[in-house]
Amino acid sequence: MNSLPSLRAFRILLMSASSLTLATLWNAGAMAQNDNASPATPQPAASPTVAPSPTPQATETPAPAQPAAQAPQQEAAPAAGPGTNVLPETRVAAPVERRRPRSAPQPTRQVTTSPAATVPTQAQAEAAANRQVVQQTQNFDQRRDNVILPKTGTTNYQLDQKDLETLPQGSAAQLSDIVLQFPGVYQDSTSSGDFHIRNEHANVQYRINGIMLPDGVSGFSQLLETSFISNIQLLTGALPAQYGLRTAGVLDITSKSGAALSGGSVSIYGGSHQTITPSFEYGGVAGNTDYYVAGRYLSTGLGLENPLPSLNAIHDHSEQGRFFAYTSTALDPQTRVVTISGFGLTRYQIPNNPGQPGNAGGFCGGPFDPANPCLNPDGSPNPTAPAYTAFGKGGFDSATLNQNQYEKNAYNVIAWQKSEGNFDAQLSYYSRYSDLHFVPDAVGDLFINNVASDVYRSSFLNGVSGDFSYRLNEAHTVRAGFYTHGEQTQIANVSTVQPLDPNDPNGLTAIDTPFNIVDKSRLFGWQLGAYAQDEWRLTRELTLNYGLRFDQIYQYTDANQFSPRASLTYKPWWSTVLHVGYMRTFQPPPQVLGRTTPTDIFNGTTAAVPTVTPDQAAVLPGQVAGQPLQNIGAIQPERADVYDAGFTQQLLPQCPTSASAMPTKAPVAANCPSLELGGSIYYKKARDLLDDGQFGQAYTLTAFNYDKAENYGAELKLRFRWGGFAADTSWAWGVQHAHTVVSNQTLFSPDDLAYIQNHWIHTDHDQTYTGSGRVAYRWSDSNTWLDGTTVSATFIYGSGLRTDPADGSTCPNCAHLPSYWQVNTGVAHEFINGWNGLPVTVRFDVVNVADYIYQIRNGSGIGVFAPQYGPRRGYYFGISQKIGGPEKTPGVMAAFYTKAQAPVAYHWAGAYVGANFGAALSAGEHVLTPIGWGATNPAGALGGLQLGYNHLLAPNWLVGVEGELDWTSAQGKANFVDPAGTAALSMTSDHNWYDSLSGRIGYVMGPLMLYAKGGAAWMNADYRMDVNSGLDGTSLVSTTRPGWIAGGGVEYMLGSRWSAKLEYSHLDFGSKSLSLATPFGNSVNVDTSVDQVKAGVNYHFDGLL
């Protein structure tokens, strides 16, 4: 047992080392390619760039984009015709390169070149071609954001890449921490959704590059990796008709582009709470494709919030892996195809709260003895009654509970976008898979909570959507769209309970013969809908956006609704924007949460629901006195009317552009400050308000409805920019209250239900006052050692979430926790000449500088099961190394990173070495114990190295051999209960590494190779068996097992020697008999197979060795 922590630490170091090895290989390859590159011929400077046009106003739909210039040597802005707004030419600067201020613009002059100088070098030709792809990509992005999916009439807040980089922790910050800087957004515990927008529980829509990610299974993990975000916007208020279903807020994320990066970085970050997180990102342009990938592995001792105010939690380790990939391929100047893929694999230990009393239900041991009952005649507990036991145990230390949760999430999108003349369209296919598995402590949970619930939920969804826009004339732009998707959900709950002795009239005598109750449900459901809207520009200052959408669901409940939307946006002068709007909303529950909880299956057990008294029955419709509490009514979609109004005001004079002296909204010159004030008010009236809560020891959410609810509030923001200085602050006031629970009533106590039936109550996630702010400064061009240094700080404030009164009176959510605040700081410095002459950035951050101790939750209130504290002070250090080199050719893309000169040949043959990162997914790990069978199904992040040799048999055929060494965080767990109720076994499978030696055969088509592989494989794993949660013994076996591997993939040459691959492999290790001690025998059989999905890079040495 003592070897597990050290082995885990060793594995973490190995996975981190693989990322650093990748950096070494990449830079070694860059040096080799630079040595072989031919010197570039100096060229005359190009003509001065035409000044960009003013950015189109938010209330006006831009005119059709002009095609990018085809000639690679000279790029001029297209002429602007009558009524045409030319999209601005955007130069994408390398994020890590600093330059001295350029001299003042020179007058336009004719440049004369000799005939010989007009022939571009390979590097210049490729840079010009890349520039064309970059400009096309930016044009498509602008058309998508401003024409197909505009934000007209919304309350809109955003953070750009510069803002994100200057936050404490930078790209290592969690998305849930970043969004706390938006107005009206405040934190909650991870188990309750991380954050809330405008006092709503969940109801948040996520979009990546304009494409909506469908709902998955609600868990702890954050699917989206923050390092890939270039820009994030929060849209609230009266949303246009194309935004439906989840409408409390839209987190609209724009990913980084490969063109903006054209290179990448490898980083490692860590510090307090045993935190270490290596990561990488890389992007560039290959042909007509702009690509970007990012990945991260995280190991931390602060996976979830600590239930204690102590510095470190007990049993709170988490391991996480996330990956993101994006491509944009221009088919022609008017058409492109976009792909988006991502996955996240996470496992959590559930933190423990020592000193918890056992037997929450107040049961006594059985069988029932009339002479010594559980209750005295006056209803008080009988101290001499037999004590309650679970698996024969009369006590359990809650500090030793071993609860775990495992989560998997993946999404894929492919989208086709067309922009031609006045017409724009985007068609998308999307897919998402997610699951979670909560594994309880079989003995501990049964003793403390009287039930041990093993919860599994999964969702697999596929759908299509379309968005279309047509500019009729100067006044009208019409839009329409549709979506439809099918979803397969699965629920499998296994609850270990004890039977009650029917002879006890009070129903409090538990017989210690535990057994399992299985509750399963599968459903294939549909959602579909459509919208139409018109953006009507009444005058130059006034725009009306009105539309109608229709949504239909076929799930556990069938329902539909037509939802009108309308908003007015008024811009009386350049510095002021006013908006007011209305929307009707339709919010169905996530399908996996749309089923009411069955309770009759628990009658006569320690998990039975309470019996209704006559007084309670008189108040609660449909309930019968003397009978168990019942669920009355199905979970319904929420329907609401939302009203919103707001303003944005520029408080400082306009700034001229650097070239044309035309005023713009935002300053261009570094010495020109801007100060923006914004505010909004909102009111929402809802029927069947959807809410979620944690009802029971399983850290999973369950949905229910309030009959009616109101939500109203106000928000203010202030934003200041001046050169390298930035400051923001936002404040919000809000109230959400609700009345009468109309579904899943068995989640509540009858007394709470009776109170809510007759009173308005605050929802548990209601917080009255919320504040946040940040300040950052970056030194640049000061000609001092401070250049490249960034200092920053953020703060959050909350008046406290709701809780029950401390006196124990029946008044749900009638009190609130004390107010809290937290300040984080960070400092970072970029060294221009790092390893191999490329920039390296180091950073140091402090979370909760003042070490202020505060509670997010205290364990009471509706749907709140456990206390959670905010983070204690933590110190973190990181280093990030740039990989890939800037273009050195004079006069070509001076502010743009690009790859080395165009390759002459692709070096497929010969030796190669590389690294990979991905996911290890169980294809089935079946466990047969002496008392039954089950499945541990380990899953986790995967990372490692590969080494191989290729031989070309023919120009298009290749054979080779490859060895791989991969380390993994894959883990799974399963519980087994003796049918006789005498003992519980817990089996944990912890995979450490997978190695393989395989042959490959590939078909080569220039830079592309399709290949298949197969051979031998080996794995190493630790298997642990706990008898009665370890109280009656634990045995551990570490074993290395042989097997076989088969798979295939695609590999693409990014340059003459660098290639990237995407691969799937299936590994099978057969059956293995393990010697693990149990009361029923020492033989346990394990049958294991694994699926691997991974991306990787290789460097090819042909001609160099």
JOHU-V903105 format. One record per backbone hydrogen bond with DSSP energy under -1.0 kcal/mol. CO is the residue of the C=O (numbers start at 1). NH is the residue of the N-H. If there is no record, write none. Layout:
CO;NH
CO;NH
This chain:
1;4
3;7
4;8
5;9
6;10
7;11
8;12
9;13
10;14
11;15
12;16
13;17
14;18
15;19
16;20
17;21
18;22
19;23
20;24
21;25
22;26
23;27
24;28
25;29
26;30
27;31
28;32
29;33
30;34
31;35
32;36
33;37
57;60
81;84
116;119
121;125
122;126
123;127
124;128
125;129
126;130
127;131
128;132
129;133
130;134
131;135
132;136
133;137
134;138
135;139
136;140
137;141
138;142
139;143
140;144
141;145
142;146
143;147
143;148
144;149
151;154
155;236
157;234
159;232
160;164
161;165
162;166
164;167
167;170
169;172
170;173
174;178
175;179
178;181
179;182
182;185
184;198
186;196
189;192
189;194
190;193
193;195
194;188
196;186
197;200
203;248
205;251
206;213
207;253
208;211
211;208
225;228
226;229
228;256
231;254
232;159
233;252
234;157
235;250
236;155
237;239
240;243
244;246
249;205
250;235
251;207
252;233
253;209
254;230
254;231
257;261
258;262
263;283
264;883
265;281
266;881
267;279
268;879
269;277
270;877
271;275
273;301
275;271
276;299
277;269
278;297
279;267
280;295
281;265
282;293
283;263
284;291
286;289
288;330
289;286
290;328
291;284
292;326
293;282
294;324
295;280
296;322
298;320
299;276
300;318
306;869
314;352
316;303
317;349
318;300
319;347
320;298
321;345
322;296
323;343
324;294
325;341
326;292
327;339
328;290
329;337
332;335
334;419
335;331
335;332
336;417
337;329
338;415
339;327
340;413
341;325
342;411
343;323
344;409
345;321
346;407
347;319
348;405
359;362
364;510
369;372
374;382
376;379
380;376
382;385
386;365
390;393
393;390
397;400
398;401
403;350
404;439
405;348
406;437
407;346
408;435
409;344
410;433
411;342
412;431
413;340
414;429
415;338
416;427
417;336
418;425
420;423
422;471
423;420
424;469
425;418
426;467
427;416
428;465
429;414
430;463
431;412
432;461
433;410
434;459
435;408
436;457
437;406
438;455
439;404
441;445
443;447
444;448
445;449
447;359
448;360
452;496
454;494
455;438
456;492
457;436
458;490
459;434
460;488
461;432
462;486
463;430
464;484
465;428
466;482
467;426
468;480
469;424
470;478
475;537
476;472
476;473
477;535
478;470
479;533
480;468
481;531
482;466
483;529
484;464
485;527
486;462
487;525
488;460
489;523
490;458
491;521
492;456
493;519
494;454
495;517
496;452
497;515
498;606
499;511
501;504
504;507
508;364
509;501
510;366
511;513
515;497
517;495
519;493
521;491
523;489
525;487
526;554
527;485
528;552
529;483
530;550
531;481
532;548
533;479
534;546
535;477
536;538
536;544
541;571
542;539
543;569
544;536
545;567
546;534
547;565
548;532
549;563
550;530
551;561
552;528
553;559
554;526
557;555
559;553
561;551
563;549
564;584
565;547
566;582
567;545
568;580
569;543
570;578
573;576
575;650
577;648
578;570
579;646
580;568
581;644
582;566
583;642
585;640
587;638
590;593
591;594
599;602
600;603
602;605
604;500
605;608
610;629
612;626
613;617
614;618
616;619
616;620
620;623
624;627
627;612
638;587
639;687
640;585
641;685
642;583
643;683
644;581
645;681
646;579
647;679
648;577
649;677
655;664
662;657
669;672
674;721
675;651
676;719
677;649
678;717
679;647
680;715
681;645
682;713
683;643
684;711
685;641
686;709
687;639
689;706
691;704
693;702
698;700
702;693
704;691
705;742
707;688
708;739
709;686
710;737
711;684
712;735
713;682
714;733
715;680
716;731
717;678
718;729
719;676
720;727
721;674
722;725
724;778
725;722
726;776
727;720
728;774
729;718
730;772
731;716
732;770
733;714
735;712
736;763
737;710
738;761
739;708
740;707
744;747
745;748
749;753
750;754
751;755
752;756
753;757
755;758
756;740
761;738
763;766
764;802
768;734
769;799
770;732
771;797
772;730
773;795
774;728
775;793
776;726
777;791
779;788
784;787
786;789
788;830
789;779
790;828
791;777
792;826
793;775
794;824
795;773
796;822
797;771
798;820
801;817
803;815
805;808
809;811
811;814
815;803
820;798
822;796
823;849
824;794
825;846
826;792
827;844
828;790
829;842
831;840
832;834
834;837
835;838
838;834
839;882
840;831
841;880
842;829
843;878
844;827
845;876
846;825
847;874
848;851
854;870
857;868
861;864
863;694
868;856
868;857
874;847
875;272
876;845
877;270
878;843
879;268
880;841
881;266
883;264
889;892
893;896
906;908
910;950
911;1101
912;948
913;1099
914;946
915;1097
916;944
917;1095
918;942
919;1093
920;940
921;1091
924;1089
925;936
926;1087
927;934
928;1085
929;932
932;929
934;927
939;971
940;920
941;969
942;918
943;967
944;916
945;965
946;914
947;963
948;912
949;961
950;910
951;959
956;1004
957;953
957;954
958;1002
959;951
960;1000
961;949
962;998
963;947
964;996
965;945
966;994
967;943
970;991
971;939
972;989
974;987
976;985
978;981
983;978
984;1028
985;976
986;1026
987;974
988;1024
989;972
990;1022
992;968
993;1020
994;966
995;1018
996;964
997;1016
998;962
999;1014
1000;960
1001;1012
1002;958
1003;1010
1005;1008
1007;1053
1008;1005
1009;1051
1010;1003
1011;1049
1012;1001
1013;1047
1014;999
1015;1045
1016;997
1017;1043
1018;995
1019;1041
1020;992
1020;993
1021;1039
1022;990
1023;1037
1024;988
1025;1035
1026;986
1027;1032
1028;1031
1030;1033
1033;1027
1035;1025
1037;1023
1039;1021
1041;1019
1043;1017
1044;1068
1045;1015
1046;1066
1047;1013
1048;1064
1049;1011
1050;1062
1051;1009
1052;1060
1056;907
1057;1100
1058;1054
1058;1055
1059;1098
1060;1052
1061;1096
1062;1050
1063;1094
1064;1048
1065;1092
1066;1046
1067;1090
1068;1044
1070;1088
1072;1086
1074;1076
1074;1084
1078;1081
1082;1076
1084;1074
1085;928
1086;1072
1087;926
1088;1069
1089;923
1090;1067
1091;921
1092;1065
1093;919
1094;1063
1095;917
1096;1061
1097;915
1098;1059
1099;913
1101;1104
